[in-house]
Amino acid sequence: MSAPSAEASSSSRNEHVEERDSVIVRFAGDSGDGMQLVGGQFTNTSAMFGNDVSTFPDFPAEIRAPAGTPAGVSGFQIHFSNHDIKTPGDDLDALVAMNPAALRQNLRSLRKGGILIVNSDSFGKNDLRKANYESSPLDDDSLQQYKLVKIPMTSMTRDAVAEAGLGTRAADRCRNFFALGVLYWLYDRAPDATIDWINEKFAKVADVADANRRALKAGMFYGETAELLQGRYRIRPATDIQPGTYRQIMGNQALAYGLITAARLAGKDLFYASYPITPASDILHELAKLKNFGVRTFQAEDEIAAVGSAIGASFGGAFAATGTSGPGVALKSEAIGLAVMTELPLVIINVQRGGPSTGLPTKTEQADLLQVMFGRNGESPVPVVAAAYPSDCFTMIQEAFRIAVEYMTPVFFLSDAYIANGAEPWKVPSFENLSKIEVKHPTARVDDGTSGDGFLPYTRNEKNARPWAIPGTAGFEHRIGGLEKENNTGNVSYDPANHERMVRLRQAKVDGIADSIPLQTVDGPASGDLLMVSWGGTYGAVSTAAAEARREGLSVAHAHLRYLNPFPKNLEAILKSYKKVLVCELNLGQLWLLLRGKYLVPAEKYNKVQGQPFLVTELTEEIHRILGS
Amino acid sequence: MVTNGPLPVLTAKDFENDLDVRWCPGCGDYSILAQMKKVLPEVGIPKEKIVFVSGIGCSSRFPYYLSTFGFHTIHGRAPTVASGLKLANPDLSVWVITGDGDGLSIGGNHLMHAIRRNINLNIILFNNRIYGLTKGQYSPTSPVGHKTKSTPFGSLDRPITALTLAIAAEATFVARTADRNPAHLQYVLKRAAQHQGVSFVEVYQDCVVFNKGAFDYSIEKGVKDETTINIEHGKPLIFGAKKDKGIRLNGHTPEVVSLADVSPDELLIHDERAPDSVLAHILSQMAQPYLPEPMGVFRAIEEPCYEQEVLQQVADTTKKFGPGDLNKLYRSADTWTVK
C-alpha cells in the first residue's frame, strides 16, 4: 500500500483550510462503541501520513459497564503534529462525544473554543438520565464556549448503510466509522488505510465491510457537504523526524518483540510464563501468537506458578521472563527472593497500574518502585530498569536480559499502563544491528577435587556472577536452593560470618552493575536553577515541560532515569549541580525517597495519583512556582 | 523415558554425595532415599539428565542427599519450578519431592495443576500426616481428633486423601507405597519413572519424632495383611494373612467378603488401565478402620504429555508460518518512510 499524499482527500471546493502545527483530538463513547478501534485507525492514518503521533487510550476496568453511564465511558486521545512530540497532549482541540455520559466525562478536557462533535441522536431522555443530566446540554447555553457540532449520527449511519442490508443493531455498530469519517474530513486525512483495514478485517463478512466503508465515507461526505465548520485543518508531515522506515507500535507489543529479540540475540529460545492480569495480559497474547519464533508461552495457574515455572526454565537454561502488574508482583515476591538466592537469570515485568490492592486496574501509576526495590524478605537486592515510552520497551527489555545473564540475577523491568497501551511511531530496527547478548554455559571443567562432584556452583567471576551450569551437562551436577549457602561450594551453611559475607556479596554484585550501564544524561544546562528528575512513563510530559521552560529562558534541566537500581554512577554529581531538584512522579514520592536517602540531596517532589498521566501544563505551573517566576 | 546412547553402568553409590544426611535417626526418609538410589541406576537415564526438585519440609531436603542436579525451592512451589524446567528442557527426567504439608496444604493448587496438565514429572509425596520441620503441627492428612502442638484438644479439620485428590485431577499414574516396604517402594518408584506423563506416588512415611507409629497399623507384621491390600493389574482384590478375604463391589461401595462364602469371580478385578477414573477413585477411598488400604498402582493410563504437545505446537506453527523472521516481525504493520 502506498502512503496517501497530503492532497489525497482535499475537496474540489474553495474551502478554507487552516494550517496547524499540532492537534489533539479525543474519541469518547460507551465501552461498546468502538472508540479504541477508530482511535487506532486515526492514529495509524496520521502516522502513515507522516505526522508524529502520541496516543492515550483510557478505558474502564469493566468489560461492559452499564451502557450509557459515566462508568462505562471509553476514550482514545491522539496528539498529531508536524514536529516531534512526546505526549498525547493536555487540552483537546476537538472532542467527539457519542453520548451524554461521554460528554460529561470528557468536556473538562476540551479547551475553550474547541470543537465539540456530538451524536445528537444519543441525547434522548433515557440517555440523559443515565448520565445524570436533568436537561439536555445541547438545548441550553452551557456549551456556548465551544464550537458545538450536532450530528444525528445514528440515523445518518442507518441511512448510509441501508443498502448493505444489515439489521438495525449491526448498522448502529458502524457509527464509530461515521464519526471517524467526520474527523478525517475535518483534519484532511485520506481514508485509504482504513478502507484497506476494513477490507482485510471483515473479508469474510462482506456486508459488514460494505457497511463500515459506507459509514466512513458518509461521515466524510457529510463533513464536506454540510459545511459543518467554517473550514478544516491541515497538519503537514513532521520534518524534524530522523530519516528511516517507521511503523506504529504500542508499549506491550514493543515489549513482546523485545523479549523475543533478546532471546534471539543470545541464541536462546524464550520462555514466557504469566497469569492474566491487566494491563500486562497483552504481552502474553502477543507472544502466544509468535510460537514460530521458538517462543514457549505458559499460562500458569497463578502468579506464583508463573514465576516458579520461569525460575525452573531459567535453571534449565532458557531465557525466562514472567509478566504481571503490582498485585502479581506481591504474590511472586517469595519466589523472586529464591531467584536472588539461587542467583539465576530471570526478568520480571511489572506493568504498573493504580493501587493498592486491586486499585485502578486499567489506569496508570508509578507506585510500585519501592515494592520492586524492597518488597521481599531479607536483604534481597534486585536490579531495576524502566522504559520511558512505548518503543523504549523494546530496548530496555533487552537491557534487562543482558543484565540478568551477565550478572546471574533476577531483574525487574518496569512499565506502566500508560506506556503499555500508548502508541507512537517506531523507527524499525534491523536485527543485525542490535548488540548480541553473550551467554556462557560451562561444558567442560577441571576436577580439582574440592567437593564431592568437583563442580563448585557458587564460584564467581570478576562481576561476582556465578556460572550458569545447566542440567543435562555431565560433570556439573549440583544442588541449589533457598537456604543460605557457602560461597564457592553452594553447600548449605548456617555459619554467621558466611551469611554476612553472602549478603554483602549479593549486594556488591548488584551494585557492580553500575559499571555496565550508561552514565546518566541530562537535557538542558549541566548546572543551573532547577533539575527535574523523572522515570518511567512520565518522560514525555516532563521533558516537554522542561523544554518549554528553557524556551521561556528559564534554567531548567531534565534527567530521566532508565536505571533505577543501581543508579548510574554520575547521578549524585548531577543532582548536586543544580540549586533545586524536583522529582516528578505518579506516586507520593518513591524515587524522591530513594534519592534523598542515598545522596542526602534536599530534593523536592511533585506528585499526582489520579490514574492519569501528568499534563504538561501542571508541570509548567510547578516549575514557575518552584522558581518563583 | 529419556535415553542417550549407550549408558554407563551406574550403581546406588554413584548417586551419593558427601553431604551429611540430617534427618532424625530412624526417619522414614532414609529408606526412601536408599530405595531411590537403588532405582535410579535401573531406569536407564544418565545421571546428568536427572533433576530432583523439592519444596520445603523434611522431605524436601531430599535433593541435597543425591549427586544429581537438584533444586530445593520454596514452600509448596516445587511443581511450578519442575514444570518450567521440564518445559524448557523436556529431555530431562524431573522428580518432585514433596510432603503432605508442602504438597497438599500450601502447594495444593500447584499440585492439582501440574497433575491435570499431565507434564511428565514424577511427583513423590511423603505422607507422614504431620508437620515435622516446624516441630509438630497437624497436617491436611492428620486424622480428626489428632492432638498436636497446634491442636492440644484435638484437630477439627477433616483430612484429605492424597490419592483421591490426584485422581480427581485426572492423574495418569497414581500409586501408593510405604517407607518400610523397600521392595514395594522400589517397584513403585520404578513404575513411576517409566510412566510417560505425570506420576503421583504417595509414600506412607514415619515421622519418628512427632508422629511415631502413625502407620504401624498398615506395616507391622501380624496386622498389615488385614489392614492393607496389594493391588495388581488384572487380578482380583484378595487380602488377609491366609488370602481368605476379598473386595466385592456392592453398587458403588466396596465391601469385604469371605472367600469361603463368595466365588472369586464376584470379586473386584483391578484394572489400572481403565480409561475413566471411577475404579481408581473407589480404591483411593478404601481406608481403615473399615476397609483395607490399597497399596500399589491404582492407575496407569497413556495420555499425551503436555511438554511434548508444547513442542509440537511450536513445530506446527513453524511449519505453517515458517521460522520466525524478526526483521519481518518488526515490519508486520503499515510502514512509512521519512526521508
HADDOCK unambig.tbl for C-alpha pairs under 7 A between the chains (distance, minus, plus):
assign (segid A and resid 3 and name CA) (segid B and resid 336 and name CA) 6.79 0.50 0.50
assign (segid A and resid 48 and name CA) (segid B and resid 335 and name CA) 6.77 0.50 0.50
assign (segid A and resid 48 and name CA) (segid B and resid 336 and name CA) 5.46 0.50 0.50
assign (segid A and resid 243 and name CA) (segid B and resid 338 and name CA) 4.69 0.50 0.50
assign (segid A and resid 243 and name CA) (segid B and resid 339 and name CA) 4.78 0.50 0.50
assign (segid A and resid 244 and name CA) (segid B and resid 337 and name CA) 5.58 0.50 0.50
assign (segid A and resid 244 and name CA) (segid B and resid 338 and name CA) 5.27 0.50 0.50
assign (segid A and resid 244 and name CA) (segid B and resid 339 and name CA) 6.55 0.50 0.50
assign (segid A and resid 245 and name CA) (segid B and resid 335 and name CA) 6.53 0.50 0.50
assign (segid A and resid 245 and name CA) (segid B and resid 336 and name CA) 5.62 0.50 0.50
assign (segid A and resid 245 and name CA) (segid B and resid 337 and name CA) 4.31 0.50 0.50
assign (segid A and resid 245 and name CA) (segid B and resid 338 and name CA) 6.31 0.50 0.50
assign (segid A and resid 246 and name CA) (segid B and resid 335 and name CA) 5.33 0.50 0.50
assign (segid A and resid 246 and name CA) (segid B and resid 336 and name CA) 5.28 0.50 0.50
assign (segid A and resid 246 and name CA) (segid B and resid 337 and name CA) 6.00 0.50 0.50
assign (segid A and resid 247 and name CA) (segid B and resid 333 and name CA) 6.36 0.50 0.50
assign (segid A and resid 247 and name CA) (segid B and resid 334 and name CA) 6.02 0.50 0.50
assign (segid A and resid 247 and name CA) (segid B and resid 335 and name CA) 4.53 0.50 0.50
assign (segid A and resid 247 and name CA) (segid B and resid 336 and name CA) 6.49 0.50 0.50
assign (segid A and resid 291 and name CA) (segid B and resid 314 and name CA) 5.19 0.50 0.50
assign (segid A and resid 291 and name CA) (segid B and resid 317 and name CA) 6.26 0.50 0.50
assign (segid A and resid 292 and name CA) (segid B and resid 314 and name CA) 5.81 0.50 0.50
assign (segid A and resid 292 and name CA) (segid B and resid 317 and name CA) 5.23 0.50 0.50
assign (segid A and resid 292 and name CA) (segid B and resid 318 and name CA) 4.14 0.50 0.50
assign (segid A and resid 292 and name CA) (segid B and resid 321 and name CA) 6.75 0.50 0.50
assign (segid A and resid 292 and name CA) (segid B and resid 322 and name CA) 6.75 0.50 0.50
assign (segid A and resid 292 and name CA) (segid B and resid 323 and name CA) 5.48 0.50 0.50
assign (segid A and resid 292 and name CA) (segid B and resid 324 and name CA) 5.18 0.50 0.50
assign (segid A and resid 293 and name CA) (segid B and resid 323 and name CA) 6.25 0.50 0.50
assign (segid A and resid 293 and name CA) (segid B and resid 324 and name CA) 4.31 0.50 0.50
assign (segid A and resid 294 and name CA) (segid B and resid 314 and name CA) 6.15 0.50 0.50
assign (segid A and resid 301 and name CA) (segid B and resid 113 and name CA) 6.73 0.50 0.50
assign (segid A and resid 305 and name CA) (segid B and resid 80 and name CA) 4.97 0.50 0.50
assign (segid A and resid 305 and name CA) (segid B and resid 110 and name CA) 6.93 0.50 0.50
assign (segid A and resid 308 and name CA) (segid B and resid 77 and name CA) 6.70 0.50 0.50
assign (segid A and resid 308 and name CA) (segid B and resid 80 and name CA) 4.96 0.50 0.50
assign (segid A and resid 308 and name CA) (segid B and resid 81 and name CA) 4.70 0.50 0.50
assign (segid A and resid 309 and name CA) (segid B and resid 80 and name CA) 4.80 0.50 0.50
assign (segid A and resid 309 and name CA) (segid B and resid 81 and name CA) 4.47 0.50 0.50
assign (segid A and resid 309 and name CA) (segid B and resid 82 and name CA) 6.93 0.50 0.50
assign (segid A and resid 309 and name CA) (segid B and resid 83 and name CA) 5.82 0.50 0.50
assign (segid A and resid 309 and name CA) (segid B and resid 84 and name CA) 3.74 0.50 0.50
assign (segid A and resid 309 and name CA) (segid B and resid 85 and name CA) 6.85 0.50 0.50
assign (segid A and resid 310 and name CA) (segid B and resid 84 and name CA) 5.78 0.50 0.50
assign (segid A and resid 311 and name CA) (segid B and resid 81 and name CA) 6.09 0.50 0.50
assign (segid A and resid 312 and name CA) (segid B and resid 81 and name CA) 4.11 0.50 0.50
assign (segid A and resid 312 and name CA) (segid B and resid 82 and name CA) 5.89 0.50 0.50
assign (segid A and resid 312 and name CA) (segid B and resid 84 and name CA) 4.60 0.50 0.50
assign (segid A and resid 312 and name CA) (segid B and resid 85 and name CA) 4.29 0.50 0.50
assign (segid A and resid 313 and name CA) (segid B and resid 84 and name CA) 4.53 0.50 0.50
assign (segid A and resid 313 and name CA) (segid B and resid 85 and name CA) 4.33 0.50 0.50
assign (segid A and resid 313 and name CA) (segid B and resid 87 and name CA) 6.97 0.50 0.50
assign (segid A and resid 313 and name CA) (segid B and resid 88 and name CA) 5.00 0.50 0.50
assign (segid A and resid 315 and name CA) (segid B and resid 85 and name CA) 6.71 0.50 0.50
assign (segid A and resid 316 and name CA) (segid B and resid 85 and name CA) 5.27 0.50 0.50
assign (segid A and resid 316 and name CA) (segid B and resid 88 and name CA) 6.04 0.50 0.50
assign (segid A and resid 316 and name CA) (segid B and resid 89 and name CA) 6.12 0.50 0.50
assign (segid A and resid 318 and name CA) (segid B and resid 88 and name CA) 6.06 0.50 0.50
assign (segid A and resid 428 and name CA) (segid B and resid 330 and name CA) 6.19 0.50 0.50
assign (segid A and resid 428 and name CA) (segid B and resid 331 and name CA) 6.90 0.50 0.50
assign (segid A and resid 430 and name CA) (segid B and resid 327 and name CA) 6.08 0.50 0.50
assign (segid A and resid 431 and name CA) (segid B and resid 326 and name CA) 6.64 0.50 0.50
assign (segid A and resid 431 and name CA) (segid B and resid 327 and name CA) 6.03 0.50 0.50
assign (segid A and resid 452 and name CA) (segid B and resid 17 and name CA) 5.86 0.50 0.50
assign (segid A and resid 452 and name CA) (segid B and resid 18 and name CA) 5.54 0.50 0.50
assign (segid A and resid 471 and name CA) (segid B and resid 48 and name CA) 6.24 0.50 0.50
assign (segid A and resid 471 and name CA) (segid B and resid 49 and name CA) 6.13 0.50 0.50
assign (segid A and resid 471 and name CA) (segid B and resid 69 and name CA) 6.24 0.50 0.50
assign (segid A and resid 472 and name CA) (segid B and resid 48 and name CA) 4.87 0.50 0.50
assign (segid A and resid 472 and name CA) (segid B and resid 49 and name CA) 4.50 0.50 0.50
assign (segid A and resid 472 and name CA) (segid B and resid 92 and name CA) 6.91 0.50 0.50
assign (segid A and resid 473 and name CA) (segid B and resid 48 and name CA) 5.86 0.50 0.50
assign (segid A and resid 474 and name CA) (segid B and resid 48 and name CA) 4.97 0.50 0.50
assign (segid A and resid 477 and name CA) (segid B and resid 48 and name CA) 6.07 0.50 0.50
assign (segid A and resid 477 and name CA) (segid B and resid 67 and name CA) 6.59 0.50 0.50
assign (segid A and resid 477 and name CA) (segid B and resid 68 and name CA) 5.32 0.50 0.50
assign (segid A and resid 477 and name CA) (segid B and resid 69 and name CA) 4.62 0.50 0.50
assign (segid A and resid 478 and name CA) (segid B and resid 68 and name CA) 6.63 0.50 0.50
assign (segid A and resid 478 and name CA) (segid B and resid 69 and name CA) 4.91 0.50 0.50
assign (segid A and resid 478 and name CA) (segid B and resid 70 and name CA) 6.27 0.50 0.50
assign (segid A and resid 479 and name CA) (segid B and resid 63 and name CA) 7.00 0.50 0.50
assign (segid A and resid 479 and name CA) (segid B and resid 64 and name CA) 6.27 0.50 0.50
assign (segid A and resid 479 and name CA) (segid B and resid 69 and name CA) 5.61 0.50 0.50
assign (segid A and resid 479 and name CA) (segid B and resid 70 and name CA) 4.31 0.50 0.50
assign (segid A and resid 479 and name CA) (segid B and resid 71 and name CA) 5.65 0.50 0.50
assign (segid A and resid 480 and name CA) (segid B and resid 70 and name CA) 6.32 0.50 0.50
assign (segid A and resid 480 and name CA) (segid B and resid 71 and name CA) 5.03 0.50 0.50
assign (segid A and resid 480 and name CA) (segid B and resid 72 and name CA) 6.18 0.50 0.50
assign (segid A and resid 481 and name CA) (segid B and resid 71 and name CA) 5.38 0.50 0.50
assign (segid A and resid 481 and name CA) (segid B and resid 72 and name CA) 4.19 0.50 0.50
assign (segid A and resid 481 and name CA) (segid B and resid 73 and name CA) 5.40 0.50 0.50
assign (segid A and resid 482 and name CA) (segid B and resid 72 and name CA) 6.47 0.50 0.50
assign (segid A and resid 482 and name CA) (segid B and resid 73 and name CA) 5.90 0.50 0.50
assign (segid A and resid 482 and name CA) (segid B and resid 74 and name CA) 6.74 0.50 0.50
